[in-house]
Amino acid sequence: MTEKSSLDSLREALQGSPDNIPLLKMFAQACLDHWSLPEARQAYERILQLRPDDPQAKIGIAWILFKMGKTSEASVRVESIVQAHPDFAPGWLLASKLAFSEGNLEQAKQSYGKAKELDPTVYDEALQIKFAPETNREHQTVELLNAANGWTANENSSRGSDDSLEDLMEQPQLTFKDVGGMETIKEEIRMKIIYPQKNPHLFKAYGKGMGGGVLLYGPPGCGKTLLSRATAGEIEANFLSIGLHQILDMYIGNSEKNLHQLFELARMNKPSILFIDEIDALAANRTDLKQSAARTLINQFLAELDGGVHSNEGVLILGATNAPWHMDPAFRRPGRFDRIIFVPTPDEKARIEIIELLAKDKPVAQLDARMLANKTEGFSGADLRAVFETCAEAVLSRALKENRIIPISTEDLLRSARSMVPSSRAWFESAKNYALFANQSGLYDPILAYLGIKK
């Protein structure tokens, strides 16, 4: 399917669902990519009719005005956005762009700094170059790297970089027994690293080694990170969890170096699990990127996955994302993330296991895990944890008044569950549109199957 036909598909989808906000946002962004500014503005204005305080739609219109050269009107709108939504990083980024275009460099610098403070992944090449002068660059870079690793300046003087990286390694005590449900996913991971370790001669005979890449995607709070830690514990492997702050750097070239060092650390400590959360932020689709620096980092990431210079044998690379549709298709090629696994909300059996695990070491009396699981359809593991936490707070309040331990009952837990809305609903609302209208390869068919939708 070409890019043009994809845009046409979104238009047709909107005819049948004109008030679908996630679909309108997809369409508006697609229009911006094709420089169809009037259509993009119409879509954003429709969103604001349905949801008047949506900051993404507001900033979308401001960007359109900026692209059309209407900087005065764009500035007025952006000022209103950052006042109403002071924690909205895209608003501060556009404020910086506008100030920069008008020659107000000090204001542009402050606004860009605010955007980076709110969201370290924010990047604009022109602003980055302007506000990262060559003078003192090396000193500033060292400070940023030290801060990312939790050092102080004094600690840096007495400690080498190898030691700091080694501190990032851990050996989790969790195993698959500590993770409720997800048996199919566990089996996929066993085939990648556990079985090859236990049966190396068989896997060698079939030309298969230990390691590779597995991409876990699905709604937030469903255990992707927990499962990754448990994988390391299952085989007593080293576990290295990569956060964006350990990779991204203000200065061109340093992010690529940071990424390479982390991959090298995993290779030197195999068998190891290299876990990358929010991987879509590091593996964005290059067709959507205008900055050459961001493209360079993605190319470096792909090279590390290929293991062209240093083999990744014995290293299992686990990536987790809530938005796989934002990733570059190149990451799905064989030898990279060739196992892409949908991690949905737990089914009833898995919810029972999770509930029983959560009830351990808590004063729960006569727990009816099956009843609670039956009443929490659509709840993620994080949602179930929240049920226990809010319930415990309520019971604890009573216990303090009576100065005694009051057992948590199943009815207490049910009452807490009734007060909550599953956090995954918004994700599935958005994911359904991608699965229906941007699913050329069938990658998101598991989402449709989970929702009971036939194409």
Salt bridges, closest charged atoms under 4 A:
ASP8 OD1 - ARG11 NH1 2.63
ASP19 OD1 - ARG46 NH2 2.31
GLU39 OE1 - ARG11 NH2 2.82
GLU45 OE2 - ARG41 NE 2.92
ASP53 OD1 - LYS58 NZ 2.91
ASP53 OD1 - HIS85 NE2 3.42
ASP54 OD2 - LYS25 NZ 2.98
ASP54 OD2 - ARG51 NH1 3.27
GLU73 OE2 - ARG77 NE 3.54
ASP124 OD2 - LYS97 NZ 3.06
GLU134 OE2 - ARG137 NH1 2.98
GLU143 OE2 - HIS139 NE2 2.84
ASP167 OD2 - ARG159 NH2 1.76
GLU170 OE2 - ARG229 NH1 2.87
GLU183 OE2 - LYS186 NZ 3.34
GLU187 OE1 - ARG190 NH1 3.16
GLU188 OE1 - ARG339 NE 3.19
GLU264 OE2 - ARG267 NH1 2.71
GLU264 OE1 - HIS310 NE2 3.97
GLU304 OE2 - HIS260 ND1 2.70
GLU304 OE1 - ARG267 NH2 2.84
ASP306 OD1 - ARG336 NE 2.79
ASP328 OD2 - ARG286 NE 2.72
ASP338 OD1 - LYS192 NZ 2.88
GLU402 OE1 - ARG404 NE 2.80
GLU411 OE2 - ARG418 NH2 2.91
ASP412 OD1 - ARG398 NH1 3.61
ASP412 OD1 - ARG415 NH1 3.05
ASP445 OD1 - LYS455 NZ 3.68
